[in-house]
Amino acid sequence: MPATISSRRCFLCGAAMLAPSARRLIDRHGRERAFPVACESCGVLTERGADPAESWRDLSRRLAAPTFVPDPDAPYGLDIYTLRIAATRLGRGLRPCGPEDRAALLAPHSPRAAQGQLYDLAEGRPVSLGLLCRPAELDAVLAGLARRAGWTDDVAILVDGEAVPPRAVTVEGFADGAVRVAGRPLAGDFAAQRNALQDLARHGWMLQLDADETFDLDTGRLLPALAALAEDGDVVSIGLPRRNRVDGILSDVYPDVQYRLNRTSVRYAGRVHERPALDGGWRRSFIALHGAIDHALSLAHVQARSRTYEALDPGRGRIEEEEALRRPYQE
């Protein structure tokens, strides 16, 4: 019998992507258990009718311990790949307990039930910030940089316009030469523009944002530690949830994960709705839940963007997304 899915959104990541599942988990005692529902975003498994609030209360309590030990009778289950995602919601990282757990981490979604050592995310790899903007947005982008100084010491801004080599600009809170502005025509190819921005980074990782996107300082401060967590697990791309606000109203398109924290060697693909092209596929990425990108949109922009994208890349403009973006957020 098909699974009855009582909740619309995942209790862990918030995605409205719950679907019937045939996945099974095997616990450390060898007991095998089937779960009828899975989140197709983060991968967490649940029983029919599982209470979302109670599931998160139990999981969050276990995530706060030095070692994650699952309850074999809990109404949810997860493999170590999803456990790593879950830990980031509390600002924590994960280390496999042994070689079998590490092998499972590198091969999601393994039937091996999750276990692992947990720690608070702290130090990590330096991360560059990359920003894309139009000429008219440059002054505002520069004015907003001061709040980024707490987590990055390298900023590259790429302006859609005449090709201009990078030039240093003075910004309060940053060392001389830390902020650079370059120009390059977008020419209807968003992936090519992001790849050009990747090449301007001075560090091994870059977080990319558009001019109409922001996030808070606490989110930024954990990015270096997330980069280190990724390297420990052979990951090269990290997705962050994005909150779309249309004329100030939170859209139902959430978490709208954007894979914007990447090794600088990663290349984007797609003229529109571009995404990292990963050698090894999605297994070399994961979602971080410790914060979110805030995306400010006007209704007029929403009404025009899909048609504009469709003209740039026929068949990939996501015309249907306009209606979803205009719909207010629903649980």
Phi, psi and omega in degrees: 000135178299149180291140172269122183256108187276330180259146180278323186247152178293135181290340183267305187255348178085000181287141175272060186227036176281138184212156175303145186225150172246013183287151179228154175236145177244120183277178186293347177264002178089003180282131180260137183221132179267145176238129185276349183228138178224147171275124182278003174261296183267339177095002180293147182250146179218160172278165173297134175071014179299138180283117184300316183295317180292322178299316180291322178301315181292314181296315182297324177297318180289329178289341180278350182276162177296329179231132179276121176236116182285153172272116183295346180251008179295155181282011178220166176207161180201151173269177186291332176298314178289328176300320177299318177298313182300318182299326181296336179299332178256015180070034183240155177248176187224139170235133176298147180283335182194181184299326179291322178291321178297318178299321178292323179298324182276358181224064179290154349263103182293151175285356180286121180297146187293140164205154181178164175271135184246148179210160178282130177295132181218258182285160181193210181267144177296142183235130174276154173251128176243136182231133175255137179203169172266162181306320183291344182263352189299315182300318180292322178297315179296320181294334181270002185285335186305323182285352177272345188298341182286346183229347179225151177240016181215119182230129175239129179244127180245119184262134176287105182174205180302141179296120181223131178294159182300138175230143180282142175231150182272127178224132181303134179095349180245147177293160178302131178085356182287332180251125181231145180238129177232166178233145177198135179290131178297316176054034174072018182229096184290324180296316180298324179292318178294323178294322176296323177292319176307320184290348179271352182291145175260349178252173183282347178232148176222137171257122182255138175226155171267168184298333182263017180240142178217167166206163187280166185297322180299323177296315181296323184297335181270354183299316178301319179293324176296322178298319177294318177301319180296315181297326178295337182246022178057039179252142182239356184215132180236131178264144176240139174300150176233129176264112177270124177244118181259113187050040175087354182259127181297128183277157177289345177283088181207138012277354175046057187300131179243122181273084188248348177259108189223152165302143184291346175282345180291138178251140173274154177225146179109122180298324175229161183046047185293147179219156176298136174265108190258128171289112186106354175075197187297341180297342179262024177221164169206169180258135174256134187248014186282346181193188182210154172276133175260128186240113181266120182234146170265155178299321180299320179293318179300318181293334184262332193296314183296322178293322178295315180295321180297322178293326180285324184215083185308132180093350182236014182281347181055058179304324183293343183290338180302314181297318181295320179295327182281346182276126178299153182303136176228140176293000000 
